[in-house]
Amino acid sequence: MKRDKILELILITVGIILMNLGFYFFFLPMDLVTGGVTGLSVIFEKFNIDAWISILVLNIIFLFIGLIFLGKEFFLRTIFGSLLSPFIVFILQIFKVPEDLIIRQLTETPLLVSAVLGALLVGFGLGITFRNGGSTGGMDIAQIVLHKKYHQNYTFSFLITDGVIVLLGFLVFKDVEKLLFSIGSVILMSIIIDNYSIKGRAGSTLFIVTNKPLLVRDAIFASVDRGVTMINAKGGYSQADKTLVICVVNRRELNLIREVVKNTDTDSFTFIAQTKEAVGRGFSRD
């Protein structure tokens, strides 16, 4: 268990580092405001406030908002990510690493490349962080407060927070092209985060109606390392007693186990449902 927690912490750290590298080298030099505390820091840099300072101050403010509204446990779980993000940006800025170090060497269309590569790095970074139970704090806290305390759904909370920040960025920089690329980056990041942090654990659930449940169970055990659940069932038309065998598998195992069931009981009836997330032994460390 301790090793799992250490691995989770390492992965959360890697995720936060990737997120901040994407922000620093792609969003910040091109003034792309993609919402959140980092988006606000892009705006504040226009007024000569270093990004790491604004990220740190805003994250601390939101940390205490989280402590007030969400409790001490949430505060302790969030403090690591809230402080690591500004620290990474601080290191980059204190050593005067040029923000455009990568962009100026890659392309004659830096805005497009920044929007895409920034979204990829930030999206995967956040996906790794969320998948391992971490948080970057900041505006996420405001969205959770709106959801839990004021019963607003996450879509509304996202629009109220990040949407307003993107719009504020447009009002400050007055650049329609940057606004459109910022919106595109937000959409791309959302897709990456959703697919990696949640669908990355997706699987398929087989519901097998059979008269040979023990044979089917043993065949599944022999072919793949998956458990099954067996439930007594009755045919609605035939009124015959049957057994419903339920088994969750990952995508790689689906075709194999489907063939195994077919060969074990040719009279079985199987339907397969897409499972959004599967956790537990064999699917995660939970």
N, C-alpha and C positions, 0 to 999 in steps of 0.2 A: 504493500500500500504506500509506504514512504517513497519507494522508487517511482511509483506512478505519479505521485504528487510532484516529485522533483522533475520528472519528464514533462508534466503539464506546465510547470513554471518555466522550463526552458523553452517550450514551444510558444507559450504566451509571450515570452521575451523576444523570441525570433519574429513573431507576428507583429509586435509593436515596433520593432526595429524596421521591418520591411515597410510598414505603414508610414513611418516618419521619413524614411529615405524617399519613398514615392512622393510624399508631400514636399520635402525640402528640394529635391532635384528636379521636380516636374511641375508641381502646382505653384510653388512659391515664386520661382523666377518669371513665370508667365502671368502672374496675378490671377490665377484661376481660383475662384471662390466656390468651393464645393460643399459648403455647409459646415456645421460643427465648429468647435473651438479653433481648429486649424484654419477654417475659412475666415473666421474673425481675425485671426492673427495676420492673414494676408492683407486684410483691410488696414489693420493697425500699423503694419510696416510702411504703408504709404505715408503715415504720420510720424515716421522715424522711431517707432517702438519695435525693438527686436522681437522676432517671432517667439523665441523661447520665453521671454518675459510675459507676453500676453497669454501664451498657452499655460504657463505656470500659474499666473494670477487667476485666470478664468477657471482652470481645473480645481484650484483650491476653493474658490467660491462655490463651484458646483459640488465639490466634495462635502462641504458643510451643509449645503442644501439637501444632499442625500442623507447626511447624518440626521438632520432634523425631521425629514419626511419619511425616510426609509429605514432608519435605525442603525445601530452600531455595527451589526454584522455586515450589512451592505457597505458601510463606510470602510471597514477593514478589508473586504474583498476587492474594493475598487481603488484603494489608495496606491497600490503598486503601479498599476497602469497609468493612473493620473499623474504620478511623479516621474515615471520613466520617460514618457513622451517628451515633456519639456527638457529633460536632461539630455536626451539624444540630440535634439535641436540645438541645445546650449553647447554641446561638444563640437558640433559642426560649425556653429557661428563663432565660438571662442577661438577656434583654430583657423578661422577665416577661410573655410572651404567654400569656393565659389558656388553660388546657387545654380548658375548656368553651366557648371563644369561639364555635364553630359550633353545637354541640349545643343550647345554651340558647336559640338563636334559631330553631331549626328545628321542634321537635316537642314534644308532650306525652308521647311514648313514646321517650325518649332511648336506652334500652338497645337496643331493636330497631334504631333508626336507626344507632347506633354500631356494632353488630355487622355490619350489612350494608355501610354505607359504609366502615367501617374495613377490612373484608375486601376490598372492591372496590379501594380505593387500595393497600393492602398487596399484594394479589394481583397487580394489574397492575404495580406497582413491581418486585416480585420477578420477575415474568415478563419484563419488559424487561431487568432485570439479568442473569438467567440466559440469556436468548436471545442476549445479546451477550457471553457468556463471562465475566461478572462474578460476584462472590460477595460476600455481606455478612458472611462470616466467622461468628463466634459458634458457635451450636449446630450449624450446618452442618458445621463441622470435626469435632465429636464424632461426627456421623453418618457422615462419610466414613471416619474412623478405625475405627469399629466395622465398617464394610463392608469396607474394604480390608485391615486388619490382623487383624481377628478373624472375617472371613468371615460376617458377619451381613448379611442382606438389608436393604434400605432401609426396608421396612415395619416390621421389628422394631426397627431403629435409631430410626426416627421415634417408635414407641410408647414406647421406653425413655427417650428424651430429652424430646420435646415432651409426650408423654402424661403423664409424671411431673410436668412443670412445671404443666400444666393441673390435675392432681389436687392439687398443692401449693397452687395458687391457691385451690382450693375449701376446703382445710383452713385457709388463712389468713383468707379472707373469709367462709367459712361461708354461702354464698349459692347455693342450688341454681339459681335463675333465671340468675345470672351464669355458672354452670358450663355450663348448657345453651346459652346464647348464645355462650359461648367455643367450645364444641365445634362449633356451627353455623358460626361464623366460620372455624374451622380447615378445615372441610369445603369451604366456599365458596372460600376462598383456594386450596386444593389444586386444585380444579376450574379456577379461573382460570389458575393458574400452568401447569397441564398443557396447557390449551387454547391459551394464548398463547405460551408458550416453546417448546413442541414442536409441537403441531398447527398452530400458526400457519405452520409451514413445510411442512405436509403437502401432498401432491399425489396424483395417480393415475398408475399405471403401466399402459400399454397393451401387451399382448402380442398381436401381429398375425401370424397365420400366413397367408402369402400366396405366390402364384406370381409376383407382380409386385413384388418388393422395391424395385427402383430407382424405379419409378413411385410407389410408396407413399412412399418416402423423399423424393423430389422434391416430392411434394404436401404432405408435412408441412413441409418447408423453406419452401415457398412460402406456406403458410397461417399458421404460427406459428414463432417463432424457437426451435426445439427440435432438439437432436441426437437421433440414433437409434443403436441398436446392432443389428447384423444377425448372426444365428447360423444356420448350416446346420442343418436339422432334417429328420426323416423321419416321414411319417405312420404311426402304429402299425397302422392297419387296411389302408390302401391301399399302404403301403410306398413311396409316392411321395416324391421329394425336394422339400422346400419350404424356405422361409426364414422364420425367426422374427424379426420386427422389434420391438424394444423401445423404448418412448419414454415418458419421464416428463413430465407436464404439470401445471400448477396447476389449481385447480378451475374457474377462469373459462374455460380453454381446452378443457376436457374434451369438451363437447358439440360444439364446432366441429371438433376434430380427429377425433372419432368419425364425424361426417358426411363429412369429407374422405376418410377411409379407405374408408368405404362407397361413395362415388361413384367412387373410383379403382379399386377392385377389389371388384366385387360378390360374388365368390366367396371373399373372404377370411374368415377366422375370427378374431374379436377377443374377448379376455377382459380385464377391467379389474380391477386390484387396488388397494386403498387403500394408499397409502404413508405411513407414520407421519411420516417426515421426509425432505425432499429438500434437499440442500445442494450448492453449487457454482454455476457460472455460470447466471444467470437465476433462482436460488432464494435465494441469500444472497451475502454478500461473501466467503465462505470460498474 
